[in-house]
Amino acid sequence: MSGHSKWATIKRKKAAKDSKRSDQFAKLLRAIEVAAREGGGDPGANMTLASAVEKAKASSVPSDNIDRAIKRGSGADADGARYEEITYEGYAPGGIALFIETLTDNRNRTAQDVRHAFTRNGGNLGETGSTGWMFTRKGVIVVEKSAAPDDERLLELALEAGAEDLNDSESSWEIVTDPSALAAVRDALRAAGVEVFSAELTMLPQSTIPVDGGEARRVLQLIDALEDLEDVQNVYANFDIPEEVMASL
């Protein structure tokens, strides 16, 4: 199970209470625009777009903004910058593998910013292919244990809808799906009355590395520095840090 998924869940809970969460709107809308441009403007036929829209709604991005981003991407609104997807790979302190997804209209700026974040925070930027092979594209649905049925019932519902696995993520359940099955499993859970905290496409590590103490702080500092960059959309990592340690950091 990905410790990084727990970190993302903790940060999302904080963002829901953070008056500055609107600072993330531009990144979320950029992801929607690019997904619509590459796969079409219908979320029902474009899982990447559906995932981006779901994430934006979870962060309280206004529906009008989401609709405009879809129109820009699908060509109904030709205004706005043209973004390209670029990925970066590298290592955080302790040998933790990182896989970084960016959307940029200036690849030189993005490369410089990412390189500086690694240098300033004790990481090492790697070559293409150095860590990407450690991650697999999956759908992940998070259900808080406090709002979930018992684990056997949740597993039954998830598997019947097409999920691959159910993982215990301390205070929540992490349901893993094939990317193409994410929407169907999410909708089946909601139809059964299960409250879904989040449902999105992500990159899961094939294995994780336990991290604790001061090294955990250094790893998360680098990830935070990367996520704060204007062009960075997602940072994936193969650490496993206890939830109470992450919450304290």
ABEGO torsion letter per residue (X at the ends): XBAAAAAAAAAAAAAAABAAAAAAAAAAAAAAAAAAAAAEABAAABAAAAAAAAAAAAAGBBAAAAAAAAAAAAGABABEBBBBBBBBBEBBBGGBBBBBBBBBABAAAAAAAAAAAAAAAGBBBBBBGAAAAABBBBBBBBBBAAABBBAAAAAAAAAAAGBABBBBAGABBBBBBBAAAAAAAAAAAAAAGBBBABBBBBBBBABBBBBBEAAAAAAAAAAAAAAABAABABBBBABBBBAAAAAAX
